Amino acid sequence: MEHKSQDWHRADIKSALEKRGITLRELSRSAGLSPDSLRNVFSRSWPREEQIIAQALETTPDVIWPSRYQSKSEKNAVLKNNCQL
């Protein structure tokens, strides 16, 4: 089974937003959140906020954070492979 690519680095996400002319703070405010709310996605899964960022980048959250959107069977396969090493 092929392992999905790893999550985007926070700097890549911020850079991609800035290339579209928006900062994370501006995106937070435009979504009706406090200015620093969207920063939370860098430390934990937060589906609603992940969707806001993904939409701004014209993609889906599973592309940006594949580790958070793996199916249960994929996660189990990765764990099993890691245990066998």
PyMOL Python script that loads the backbone (N, CA, C, O; Angstrom):
from pymol import cmd

cmd.read_pdbstr("""\
ATOM      1  N   MET A   1       0.836  -1.176   0.000  1.00  0.00           N
ATOM      2  CA  MET A   1       0.000   0.000   0.000  1.00  0.00           C
ATOM      3  C   MET A   1       0.884   1.244   0.000  1.00  0.00           C
ATOM      4  O   MET A   1       1.828   1.348   0.782  1.00  0.00           O
ATOM      5  N   GLU A   2       0.569   2.171  -0.874  1.00  0.00           N
ATOM      6  CA  GLU A   2       1.367   3.384  -1.004  1.00  0.00           C
ATOM      7  C   GLU A   2       1.010   4.384   0.089  1.00  0.00           C
ATOM      8  O   GLU A   2      -0.166   4.625   0.364  1.00  0.00           O
ATOM      9  N   HIS A   3       2.028   4.959   0.707  1.00  0.00           N
ATOM     10  CA  HIS A   3       1.818   5.946   1.771  1.00  0.00           C
ATOM     11  C   HIS A   3       1.521   7.306   1.147  1.00  0.00           C
ATOM     12  O   HIS A   3       2.201   7.723   0.210  1.00  0.00           O
ATOM     13  N   LYS A   4       0.509   7.994   1.665  1.00  0.00           N
ATOM     14  CA  LYS A   4       0.169   9.320   1.160  1.00  0.00           C
ATOM     15  C   LYS A   4       1.290  10.305   1.483  1.00  0.00           C
ATOM     16  O   LYS A   4       2.077  10.095   2.406  1.00  0.00           O
ATOM     17  N   SER A   5       1.342  11.373   0.709  1.00  0.00           N
ATOM     18  CA  SER A   5       2.350  12.392   0.962  1.00  0.00           C
ATOM     19  C   SER A   5       2.122  13.040   2.322  1.00  0.00           C
ATOM     20  O   SER A   5       1.047  12.919   2.910  1.00  0.00           O
ATOM     21  N   GLN A   6       3.133  13.719   2.805  1.00  0.00           N
ATOM     22  CA  GLN A   6       3.010  14.299   4.139  1.00  0.00           C
ATOM     23  C   GLN A   6       2.296  15.646   4.096  1.00  0.00           C
ATOM     24  O   GLN A   6       2.126  16.244   3.033  1.00  0.00           O
ATOM     25  N   ASP A   7       1.885  16.107   5.267  1.00  0.00           N
ATOM     26  CA  ASP A   7       1.162  17.370   5.393  1.00  0.00           C
ATOM     27  C   ASP A   7       2.017  18.537   4.903  1.00  0.00           C
ATOM     28  O   ASP A   7       3.245  18.507   4.989  1.00  0.00           O
ATOM     29  N   TRP A   8       1.345  19.558   4.391  1.00  0.00           N
ATOM     30  CA  TRP A   8       2.047  20.767   3.990  1.00  0.00           C
ATOM     31  C   TRP A   8       2.662  21.412   5.229  1.00  0.00           C
ATOM     32  O   TRP A   8       2.085  21.365   6.315  1.00  0.00           O
ATOM     33  N   HIS A   9       3.812  21.999   5.061  1.00  0.00           N
ATOM     34  CA  HIS A   9       4.449  22.747   6.142  1.00  0.00           C
ATOM     35  C   HIS A   9       3.692  24.061   6.336  1.00  0.00           C
ATOM     36  O   HIS A   9       3.164  24.627   5.379  1.00  0.00           O
ATOM     37  N   ARG A  10       3.642  24.537   7.569  1.00  0.00           N
ATOM     38  CA  ARG A  10       2.914  25.783   7.857  1.00  0.00           C
ATOM     39  C   ARG A  10       3.409  26.951   7.011  1.00  0.00           C
ATOM     40  O   ARG A  10       2.613  27.799   6.608  1.00  0.00           O
ATOM     41  N   ALA A  11       4.708  27.006   6.738  1.00  0.00           N
ATOM     42  CA  ALA A  11       5.246  28.090   5.913  1.00  0.00           C
ATOM     43  C   ALA A  11       4.721  27.997   4.484  1.00  0.00           C
ATOM     44  O   ALA A  11       4.493  29.020   3.838  1.00  0.00           O
ATOM     45  N   ASP A  12       4.530  26.781   3.989  1.00  0.00           N
ATOM     46  CA  ASP A  12       3.989  26.593   2.640  1.00  0.00           C
ATOM     47  C   ASP A  12       2.534  27.051   2.562  1.00  0.00           C
ATOM     48  O   ASP A  12       2.114  27.634   1.562  1.00  0.00           O
ATOM     49  N   ILE A  13       1.777  26.787   3.609  1.00  0.00           N
ATOM     50  CA  ILE A  13       0.370  27.211   3.646  1.00  0.00           C
ATOM     51  C   ILE A  13       0.295  28.736   3.679  1.00  0.00           C
ATOM     52  O   ILE A  13      -0.457  29.344   2.918  1.00  0.00           O
ATOM     53  N   LYS A  14       1.076  29.343   4.559  1.00  0.00           N
ATOM     54  CA  LYS A  14       1.080  30.806   4.660  1.00  0.00           C
ATOM     55  C   LYS A  14       1.530  31.443   3.344  1.00  0.00           C
ATOM     56  O   LYS A  14       0.955  32.435   2.897  1.00  0.00           O
ATOM     57  N   SER A  15       2.551  30.868   2.738  1.00  0.00           N
ATOM     58  CA  SER A  15       3.062  31.390   1.476  1.00  0.00           C
ATOM     59  C   SER A  15       2.025  31.271   0.357  1.00  0.00           C
ATOM     60  O   SER A  15       1.850  32.196  -0.436  1.00  0.00           O
ATOM     61  N   ALA A  16       1.347  30.134   0.302  1.00  0.00           N
ATOM     62  CA  ALA A  16       0.319  29.933  -0.725  1.00  0.00           C
ATOM     63  C   ALA A  16      -0.815  30.944  -0.565  1.00  0.00           C
ATOM     64  O   ALA A  16      -1.344  31.450  -1.555  1.00  0.00           O
ATOM     65  N   LEU A  17      -1.184  31.233   0.672  1.00  0.00           N
ATOM     66  CA  LEU A  17      -2.217  32.246   0.917  1.00  0.00           C
ATOM     67  C   LEU A  17      -1.723  33.625   0.485  1.00  0.00           C
ATOM     68  O   LEU A  17      -2.448  34.375  -0.168  1.00  0.00           O
ATOM     69  N   GLU A  18      -0.489  33.949   0.852  1.00  0.00           N
ATOM     70  CA  GLU A  18       0.063  35.256   0.513  1.00  0.00           C
ATOM     71  C   GLU A  18       0.189  35.438  -0.994  1.00  0.00           C
ATOM     72  O   GLU A  18       0.022  36.550  -1.494  1.00  0.00           O
ATOM     73  N   LYS A  19       0.480  34.366  -1.726  1.00  0.00           N
ATOM     74  CA  LYS A  19       0.532  34.441  -3.190  1.00  0.00           C
ATOM     75  C   LYS A  19      -0.836  34.786  -3.767  1.00  0.00           C
ATOM     76  O   LYS A  19      -0.936  35.310  -4.877  1.00  0.00           O
ATOM     77  N   ARG A  20      -1.885  34.489  -3.008  1.00  0.00           N
ATOM     78  CA  ARG A  20      -3.251  34.820  -3.422  1.00  0.00           C
ATOM     79  C   ARG A  20      -3.703  36.162  -2.837  1.00  0.00           C
ATOM     80  O   ARG A  20      -4.858  36.564  -2.981  1.00  0.00           O
ATOM     81  N   GLY A  21      -2.768  36.838  -2.176  1.00  0.00           N
ATOM     82  CA  GLY A  21      -3.039  38.177  -1.673  1.00  0.00           C
ATOM     83  C   GLY A  21      -3.784  38.240  -0.358  1.00  0.00           C
ATOM     84  O   GLY A  21      -4.443  39.238  -0.068  1.00  0.00           O
ATOM     85  N   ILE A  22      -3.690  37.183   0.451  1.00  0.00           N
ATOM     86  CA  ILE A  22      -4.390  37.175   1.738  1.00  0.00           C
ATOM     87  C   ILE A  22      -3.490  36.576   2.812  1.00  0.00           C
ATOM     88  O   ILE A  22      -2.737  35.636   2.555  1.00  0.00           O
ATOM     89  N   THR A  23      -3.577  37.122   3.997  1.00  0.00           N
ATOM     90  CA  THR A  23      -2.828  36.561   5.122  1.00  0.00           C
ATOM     91  C   THR A  23      -3.754  35.664   5.933  1.00  0.00           C
ATOM     92  O   THR A  23      -4.973  35.705   5.769  1.00  0.00           O
ATOM     93  N   LEU A  24      -3.180  34.874   6.789  1.00  0.00           N
ATOM     94  CA  LEU A  24      -3.957  33.999   7.660  1.00  0.00           C
ATOM     95  C   LEU A  24      -4.870  34.830   8.567  1.00  0.00           C
ATOM     96  O   LEU A  24      -6.016  34.453   8.814  1.00  0.00           O
ATOM     97  N   ARG A  25      -4.363  35.946   9.053  1.00  0.00           N
ATOM     98  CA  ARG A  25      -5.167  36.831   9.915  1.00  0.00           C
ATOM     99  C   ARG A  25      -6.359  37.408   9.151  1.00  0.00           C
ATOM    100  O   ARG A  25      -7.475  37.439   9.670  1.00  0.00           O
ATOM    101  N   GLU A  26      -6.126  37.860   7.929  1.00  0.00           N
ATOM    102  CA  GLU A  26      -7.220  38.412   7.121  1.00  0.00           C
ATOM    103  C   GLU A  26      -8.267  37.350   6.812  1.00  0.00           C
ATOM    104  O   GLU A  26      -9.468  37.621   6.841  1.00  0.00           O
ATOM    105  N   LEU A  27      -7.805  36.150   6.519  1.00  0.00           N
ATOM    106  CA  LEU A  27      -8.726  35.052   6.239  1.00  0.00           C
ATOM    107  C   LEU A  27      -9.552  34.725   7.478  1.00  0.00           C
ATOM    108  O   LEU A  27     -10.750  34.461   7.374  1.00  0.00           O
ATOM    109  N   SER A  28      -8.923  34.741   8.640  1.00  0.00           N
ATOM    110  CA  SER A  28      -9.642  34.514   9.896  1.00  0.00           C
ATOM    111  C   SER A  28     -10.750  35.544  10.075  1.00  0.00           C
ATOM    112  O   SER A  28     -11.898  35.199  10.354  1.00  0.00           O
ATOM    113  N   ARG A  29     -10.391  36.800   9.911  1.00  0.00           N
ATOM    114  CA  ARG A  29     -11.381  37.872  10.094  1.00  0.00           C
ATOM    115  C   ARG A  29     -12.508  37.780   9.068  1.00  0.00           C
ATOM    116  O   ARG A  29     -13.674  37.983   9.407  1.00  0.00           O
ATOM    117  N   SER A  30     -12.167  37.478   7.818  1.00  0.00           N
ATOM    118  CA  SER A  30     -13.207  37.405   6.783  1.00  0.00           C
ATOM    119  C   SER A  30     -14.158  36.233   7.017  1.00  0.00           C
ATOM    120  O   SER A  30     -15.285  36.237   6.522  1.00  0.00           O
ATOM    121  N   ALA A  31     -13.704  35.231   7.771  1.00  0.00           N
ATOM    122  CA  ALA A  31     -14.552  34.083   8.106  1.00  0.00           C
ATOM    123  C   ALA A  31     -15.341  34.321   9.392  1.00  0.00           C
ATOM    124  O   ALA A  31     -16.073  33.443   9.849  1.00  0.00           O
ATOM    125  N   GLY A  32     -15.189  35.513   9.974  1.00  0.00           N
ATOM    126  CA  GLY A  32     -15.917  35.840  11.194  1.00  0.00           C
ATOM    127  C   GLY A  32     -15.269  35.304  12.455  1.00  0.00           C
ATOM    128  O   GLY A  32     -15.920  35.188  13.493  1.00  0.00           O
ATOM    129  N   LEU A  33     -13.986  34.977  12.370  1.00  0.00           N
ATOM    130  CA  LEU A  33     -13.245  34.449  13.517  1.00  0.00           C
ATOM    131  C   LEU A  33     -12.311  35.520  14.060  1.00  0.00           C
ATOM    132  O   LEU A  33     -12.090  36.546  13.416  1.00  0.00           O
ATOM    133  N   SER A  34     -11.768  35.281  15.239  1.00  0.00           N
ATOM    134  CA  SER A  34     -10.764  36.207  15.761  1.00  0.00           C
ATOM    135  C   SER A  34      -9.515  36.106  14.880  1.00  0.00           C
ATOM    136  O   SER A  34      -9.277  35.066  14.266  1.00  0.00           O
ATOM    137  N   PRO A  35      -8.723  37.169  14.815  1.00  0.00           N
ATOM    138  CA  PRO A  35      -7.600  37.221  13.875  1.00  0.00           C
ATOM    139  C   PRO A  35      -6.618  36.049  13.929  1.00  0.00           C
ATOM    140  O   PRO A  35      -6.054  35.675  12.901  1.00  0.00           O
ATOM    141  N   ASP A  36      -6.409  35.472  15.096  1.00  0.00           N
ATOM    142  CA  ASP A  36      -5.427  34.393  15.211  1.00  0.00           C
ATOM    143  C   ASP A  36      -6.041  32.996  15.255  1.00  0.00           C
ATOM    144  O   ASP A  36      -5.321  32.019  15.463  1.00  0.00           O
ATOM    145  N   SER A  37      -7.335  32.883  15.067  1.00  0.00           N
ATOM    146  CA  SER A  37      -8.011  31.585  15.195  1.00  0.00           C
ATOM    147  C   SER A  37      -7.487  30.516  14.240  1.00  0.00           C
ATOM    148  O   SER A  37      -7.309  29.366  14.643  1.00  0.00           O
ATOM    149  N   LEU A  38      -7.241  30.871  12.998  1.00  0.00           N
ATOM    150  CA  LEU A  38      -6.842  29.861  12.019  1.00  0.00           C
ATOM    151  C   LEU A  38      -5.454  29.285  12.281  1.00  0.00           C
ATOM    152  O   LEU A  38      -5.105  28.243  11.728  1.00  0.00           O
ATOM    153  N   ARG A  39      -4.665  29.947  13.112  1.00  0.00           N
ATOM    154  CA  ARG A  39      -3.341  29.395  13.452  1.00  0.00           C
ATOM    155  C   ARG A  39      -3.454  28.078  14.198  1.00  0.00           C
ATOM    156  O   ARG A  39      -2.509  27.289  14.211  1.00  0.00           O
ATOM    157  N   ASN A  40      -4.597  27.832  14.817  1.00  0.00           N
ATOM    158  CA  ASN A  40      -4.782  26.592  15.575  1.00  0.00           C
ATOM    159  C   ASN A  40      -4.674  25.338  14.711  1.00  0.00           C
ATOM    160  O   ASN A  40      -4.361  24.265  15.224  1.00  0.00           O
ATOM    161  N   VAL A  41      -4.928  25.456  13.412  1.00  0.00           N
ATOM    162  CA  VAL A  41      -4.858  24.265  12.555  1.00  0.00           C
ATOM    163  C   VAL A  41      -3.436  23.722  12.444  1.00  0.00           C
ATOM    164  O   VAL A  41      -3.240  22.581  12.026  1.00  0.00           O
ATOM    165  N   PHE A  42      -2.450  24.524  12.814  1.00  0.00           N
ATOM    166  CA  PHE A  42      -1.071  24.053  12.746  1.00  0.00           C
ATOM    167  C   PHE A  42      -0.708  23.131  13.908  1.00  0.00           C
ATOM    168  O   PHE A  42       0.301  22.428  13.849  1.00  0.00           O
ATOM    169  N   SER A  43      -1.515  23.130  14.953  1.00  0.00           N
ATOM    170  CA  SER A  43      -1.196  22.290  16.109  1.00  0.00           C
ATOM    171  C   SER A  43      -2.218  21.194  16.383  1.00  0.00           C
ATOM    172  O   SER A  43      -1.941  20.264  17.141  1.00  0.00           O
ATOM    173  N   ARG A  44      -3.396  21.295  15.772  1.00  0.00           N
ATOM    174  CA  ARG A  44      -4.395  20.241  15.979  1.00  0.00           C
ATOM    175  C   ARG A  44      -5.409  20.252  14.840  1.00  0.00           C
ATOM    176  O   ARG A  44      -5.553  21.241  14.121  1.00  0.00           O
ATOM    177  N   SER A  45      -6.095  19.145  14.697  1.00  0.00           N
ATOM    178  CA  SER A  45      -7.133  19.037  13.680  1.00  0.00           C
ATOM    179  C   SER A  45      -8.331  19.889  14.080  1.00  0.00           C
ATOM    180  O   SER A  45      -8.803  19.833  15.215  1.00  0.00           O
ATOM    181  N   TRP A  46      -8.806  20.671  13.134  1.00  0.00           N
ATOM    182  CA  TRP A  46      -9.949  21.541  13.357  1.00  0.00           C
ATOM    183  C   TRP A  46     -10.660  21.647  12.008  1.00  0.00           C
ATOM    184  O   TRP A  46     -10.425  22.594  11.257  1.00  0.00           O
ATOM    185  N   PRO A  47     -11.528  20.684  11.698  1.00  0.00           N
ATOM    186  CA  PRO A  47     -12.109  20.547  10.357  1.00  0.00           C
ATOM    187  C   PRO A  47     -12.724  21.814   9.758  1.00  0.00           C
ATOM    188  O   PRO A  47     -12.506  22.100   8.581  1.00  0.00           O
ATOM    189  N   ARG A  48     -13.476  22.567  10.534  1.00  0.00           N
ATOM    190  CA  ARG A  48     -14.107  23.772   9.981  1.00  0.00           C
ATOM    191  C   ARG A  48     -13.051  24.765   9.487  1.00  0.00           C
ATOM    192  O   ARG A  48     -13.171  25.317   8.393  1.00  0.00           O
ATOM    193  N   GLU A  49     -12.034  24.981  10.288  1.00  0.00           N
ATOM    194  CA  GLU A  49     -10.994  25.932   9.923  1.00  0.00           C
ATOM    195  C   GLU A  49     -10.104  25.387   8.802  1.00  0.00           C
ATOM    196  O   GLU A  49      -9.634  26.150   7.959  1.00  0.00           O
ATOM    197  N   GLU A  50      -9.875  24.079   8.791  1.00  0.00           N
ATOM    198  CA  GLU A  50      -9.123  23.467   7.694  1.00  0.00           C
ATOM    199  C   GLU A  50      -9.852  23.694   6.372  1.00  0.00           C
ATOM    200  O   GLU A  50      -9.223  23.954   5.346  1.00  0.00           O
ATOM    201  N   GLN A  51     -11.175  23.594   6.403  1.00  0.00           N
ATOM    202  CA  GLN A  51     -11.985  23.817   5.203  1.00  0.00           C
ATOM    203  C   GLN A  51     -11.881  25.261   4.726  1.00  0.00           C
ATOM    204  O   GLN A  51     -11.813  25.504   3.522  1.00  0.00           O
ATOM    205  N   ILE A  52     -11.868  26.216   5.638  1.00  0.00           N
ATOM    206  CA  ILE A  52     -11.745  27.634   5.281  1.00  0.00           C
ATOM    207  C   ILE A  52     -10.426  27.878   4.550  1.00  0.00           C
ATOM    208  O   ILE A  52     -10.398  28.549   3.517  1.00  0.00           O
ATOM    209  N   ILE A  53      -9.346  27.339   5.081  1.00  0.00           N
ATOM    210  CA  ILE A  53      -8.031  27.511   4.452  1.00  0.00           C
ATOM    211  C   ILE A  53      -7.992  26.812   3.099  1.00  0.00           C
ATOM    212  O   ILE A  53      -7.512  27.381   2.119  1.00  0.00           O
ATOM    213  N   ALA A  54      -8.490  25.596   3.043  1.00  0.00           N
ATOM    214  CA  ALA A  54      -8.483  24.837   1.791  1.00  0.00           C
ATOM    215  C   ALA A  54      -9.272  25.562   0.699  1.00  0.00           C
ATOM    216  O   ALA A  54      -8.829  25.623  -0.448  1.00  0.00           O
ATOM    217  N   GLN A  55     -10.424  26.103   1.045  1.00  0.00           N
ATOM    218  CA  GLN A  55     -11.219  26.835   0.055  1.00  0.00           C
ATOM    219  C   GLN A  55     -10.467  28.054  -0.463  1.00  0.00           C
ATOM    220  O   GLN A  55     -10.517  28.354  -1.655  1.00  0.00           O
ATOM    221  N   ALA A  56      -9.778  28.750   0.419  1.00  0.00           N
ATOM    222  CA  ALA A  56      -8.998  29.916   0.003  1.00  0.00           C
ATOM    223  C   ALA A  56      -7.877  29.517  -0.954  1.00  0.00           C
ATOM    224  O   ALA A  56      -7.462  30.304  -1.804  1.00  0.00           O
ATOM    225  N   LEU A  57      -7.393  28.281  -0.801  1.00  0.00           N
ATOM    226  CA  LEU A  57      -6.313  27.780  -1.657  1.00  0.00           C
ATOM    227  C   LEU A  57      -6.838  26.961  -2.835  1.00  0.00           C
ATOM    228  O   LEU A  57      -6.063  26.371  -3.588  1.00  0.00           O
ATOM    229  N   GLU A  58      -8.167  26.930  -2.985  1.00  0.00           N
ATOM    230  CA  GLU A  58      -8.822  26.214  -4.081  1.00  0.00           C
ATOM    231  C   GLU A  58      -8.429  24.742  -4.122  1.00  0.00           C
ATOM    232  O   GLU A  58      -8.103  24.197  -5.176  1.00  0.00           O
ATOM    233  N   THR A  59      -8.469  24.118  -2.956  1.00  0.00           N
ATOM    234  CA  THR A  59      -8.178  22.694  -2.842  1.00  0.00           C
ATOM    235  C   THR A  59      -9.059  22.123  -1.737  1.00  0.00           C
ATOM    236  O   THR A  59     -10.023  22.761  -1.314  1.00  0.00           O
ATOM    237  N   THR A  60      -8.731  20.934  -1.277  1.00  0.00           N
ATOM    238  CA  THR A  60      -9.491  20.305  -0.198  1.00  0.00           C
ATOM    239  C   THR A  60      -8.568  20.051   0.991  1.00  0.00           C
ATOM    240  O   THR A  60      -7.355  19.925   0.817  1.00  0.00           O
ATOM    241  N   PRO A  61      -9.133  19.975   2.199  1.00  0.00           N
ATOM    242  CA  PRO A  61      -8.293  19.767   3.384  1.00  0.00           C
ATOM    243  C   PRO A  61      -7.440  18.498   3.325  1.00  0.00           C
ATOM    244  O   PRO A  61      -6.326  18.483   3.849  1.00  0.00           O
ATOM    245  N   ASP A  62      -7.942  17.443   2.700  1.00  0.00           N
ATOM    246  CA  ASP A  62      -7.170  16.197   2.656  1.00  0.00           C
ATOM    247  C   ASP A  62      -5.918  16.316   1.801  1.00  0.00           C
ATOM    248  O   ASP A  62      -4.995  15.515   1.950  1.00  0.00           O
ATOM    249  N   VAL A  63      -5.867  17.291   0.918  1.00  0.00           N
ATOM    250  CA  VAL A  63      -4.654  17.533   0.127  1.00  0.00           C
ATOM    251  C   VAL A  63      -3.605  18.232   0.994  1.00  0.00           C
ATOM    252  O   VAL A  63      -2.417  17.924   0.904  1.00  0.00           O
ATOM    253  N   ILE A  64      -4.042  19.163   1.824  1.00  0.00           N
ATOM    254  CA  ILE A  64      -3.126  19.928   2.675  1.00  0.00           C
ATOM    255  C   ILE A  64      -2.676  19.116   3.886  1.00  0.00           C
ATOM    256  O   ILE A  64      -1.507  19.156   4.270  1.00  0.00           O
ATOM    257  N   TRP A  65      -3.620  18.372   4.488  1.00  0.00           N
ATOM    258  CA  TRP A  65      -3.346  17.588   5.698  1.00  0.00           C
ATOM    259  C   TRP A  65      -3.719  16.120   5.486  1.00  0.00           C
ATOM    260  O   TRP A  65      -4.658  15.640   6.121  1.00  0.00           O
ATOM    261  N   PRO A  66      -3.020  15.396   4.619  1.00  0.00           N
ATOM    262  CA  PRO A  66      -3.407  13.999   4.353  1.00  0.00           C
ATOM    263  C   PRO A  66      -3.383  13.119   5.597  1.00  0.00           C
ATOM    264  O   PRO A  66      -4.171  12.179   5.698  1.00  0.00           O
ATOM    265  N   SER A  67      -2.500  13.403   6.540  1.00  0.00           N
ATOM    266  CA  SER A  67      -2.429  12.561   7.742  1.00  0.00           C
ATOM    267  C   SER A  67      -3.699  12.657   8.581  1.00  0.00           C
ATOM    268  O   SER A  67      -4.029  11.725   9.315  1.00  0.00           O
ATOM    269  N   ARG A  68      -4.401  13.758   8.482  1.00  0.00           N
ATOM    270  CA  ARG A  68      -5.628  13.945   9.258  1.00  0.00           C
ATOM    271  C   ARG A  68      -6.847  13.318   8.583  1.00  0.00           C
ATOM    272  O   ARG A  68      -7.898  13.166   9.205  1.00  0.00           O
ATOM    273  N   TYR A  69      -6.704  12.961   7.323  1.00  0.00           N
ATOM    274  CA  TYR A  69      -7.845  12.465   6.574  1.00  0.00           C
ATOM    275  C   TYR A  69      -7.650  11.045   6.055  1.00  0.00           C
ATOM    276  O   TYR A  69      -8.389  10.599   5.178  1.00  0.00           O
ATOM    277  N   GLN A  70      -6.667  10.337   6.586  1.00  0.00           N
ATOM    278  CA  GLN A  70      -6.480   8.940   6.219  1.00  0.00           C
ATOM    279  C   GLN A  70      -7.641   8.129   6.761  1.00  0.00           C
ATOM    280  O   GLN A  70      -8.188   8.423   7.824  1.00  0.00           O
ATOM    281  N   SER A  71      -8.005   7.100   6.008  1.00  0.00           N
ATOM    282  CA  SER A  71      -9.038   6.204   6.517  1.00  0.00           C
ATOM    283  C   SER A  71      -8.463   5.388   7.671  1.00  0.00           C
ATOM    284  O   SER A  71      -7.247   5.304   7.838  1.00  0.00           O
ATOM    285  N   LYS A  72      -9.334   4.799   8.450  1.00  0.00           N
ATOM    286  CA  LYS A  72      -8.902   4.000   9.601  1.00  0.00           C
ATOM    287  C   LYS A  72      -8.010   2.840   9.146  1.00  0.00           C
ATOM    288  O   LYS A  72      -7.021   2.526   9.808  1.00  0.00           O
ATOM    289  N   SER A  73      -8.352   2.205   8.024  1.00  0.00           N
ATOM    290  CA  SER A  73      -7.545   1.084   7.538  1.00  0.00           C
ATOM    291  C   SER A  73      -6.163   1.548   7.095  1.00  0.00           C
ATOM    292  O   SER A  73      -5.181   0.830   7.282  1.00  0.00           O
ATOM    293  N   GLU A  74      -6.076   2.748   6.507  1.00  0.00           N
ATOM    294  CA  GLU A  74      -4.771   3.286   6.115  1.00  0.00           C
ATOM    295  C   GLU A  74      -3.921   3.578   7.345  1.00  0.00           C
ATOM    296  O   GLU A  74      -2.727   3.278   7.358  1.00  0.00           O
ATOM    297  N   LYS A  75      -4.525   4.161   8.376  1.00  0.00           N
ATOM    298  CA  LYS A  75      -3.790   4.446   9.607  1.00  0.00           C
ATOM    299  C   LYS A  75      -3.288   3.158  10.250  1.00  0.00           C
ATOM    300  O   LYS A  75      -2.150   3.099  10.715  1.00  0.00           O
ATOM    301  N   ASN A  76      -4.130   2.126  10.279  1.00  0.00           N
ATOM    302  CA  ASN A  76      -3.733   0.844  10.857  1.00  0.00           C
ATOM    303  C   ASN A  76      -2.593   0.214  10.071  1.00  0.00           C
ATOM    304  O   ASN A  76      -1.690  -0.379  10.662  1.00  0.00           O
ATOM    305  N   ALA A  77      -2.621   0.332   8.752  1.00  0.00           N
ATOM    306  CA  ALA A  77      -1.557  -0.226   7.920  1.00  0.00           C
ATOM    307  C   ALA A  77      -0.232   0.479   8.198  1.00  0.00           C
ATOM    308  O   ALA A  77       0.812  -0.168   8.281  1.00  0.00           O
ATOM    309  N   VAL A  78      -0.272   1.798   8.342  1.00  0.00           N
ATOM    310  CA  VAL A  78       0.942   2.560   8.647  1.00  0.00           C
ATOM    311  C   VAL A  78       1.481   2.154  10.009  1.00  0.00           C
ATOM    312  O   VAL A  78       2.683   1.940  10.160  1.00  0.00           O
ATOM    313  N   LEU A  79       0.602   2.046  11.006  1.00  0.00           N
ATOM    314  CA  LEU A  79       1.027   1.628  12.346  1.00  0.00           C
ATOM    315  C   LEU A  79       1.630   0.232  12.318  1.00  0.00           C
ATOM    316  O   LEU A  79       2.654  -0.018  12.955  1.00  0.00           O
ATOM    317  N   LYS A  80       1.005  -0.674  11.585  1.00  0.00           N
ATOM    318  CA  LYS A  80       1.494  -2.049  11.495  1.00  0.00           C
ATOM    319  C   LYS A  80       2.880  -2.080  10.852  1.00  0.00           C
ATOM    320  O   LYS A  80       3.772  -2.781  11.330  1.00  0.00           O
ATOM    321  N   ASN A  81       3.061  -1.324   9.775  1.00  0.00           N
ATOM    322  CA  ASN A  81       4.358  -1.274   9.103  1.00  0.00           C
ATOM    323  C   ASN A  81       5.427  -0.677  10.010  1.00  0.00           C
ATOM    324  O   ASN A  81       6.564  -1.148  10.010  1.00  0.00           O
ATOM    325  N   ASN A  82       5.084   0.341  10.776  1.00  0.00           N
ATOM    326  CA  ASN A  82       6.044   0.961  11.690  1.00  0.00           C
ATOM    327  C   ASN A  82       6.442   0.006  12.807  1.00  0.00           C
ATOM    328  O   ASN A  82       7.592   0.019  13.247  1.00  0.00           O
ATOM    329  N   CYS A  83       5.517  -0.818  13.270  1.00  0.00           N
ATOM    330  CA  CYS A  83       5.809  -1.775  14.342  1.00  0.00           C
ATOM    331  C   CYS A  83       6.730  -2.890  13.860  1.00  0.00           C
ATOM    332  O   CYS A  83       7.475  -3.465  14.654  1.00  0.00           O
ATOM    333  N   GLN A  84       6.686  -3.197  12.571  1.00  0.00           N
ATOM    334  CA  GLN A  84       7.495  -4.283  12.027  1.00  0.00           C
ATOM    335  C   GLN A  84       8.926  -3.852  11.748  1.00  0.00           C
ATOM    336  O   GLN A  84       9.790  -4.697  11.512  1.00  0.00           O
ATOM    337  N   LEU A  85       9.185  -2.570  11.771  1.00  0.00           N
ATOM    338  CA  LEU A  85      10.541  -2.076  11.483  1.00  0.00           C
ATOM    339  C   LEU A  85      11.510  -2.379  12.568  1.00  0.00           C
ATOM    340  O   LEU A  85      12.684  -2.025  12.464  1.00  0.00           O
TER     341      LEU A  85
END
""", "prot")
cmd.dss("prot")
cmd.show_as("cartoon", "prot")
cmd.util.cbc("prot")
cmd.orient("prot")
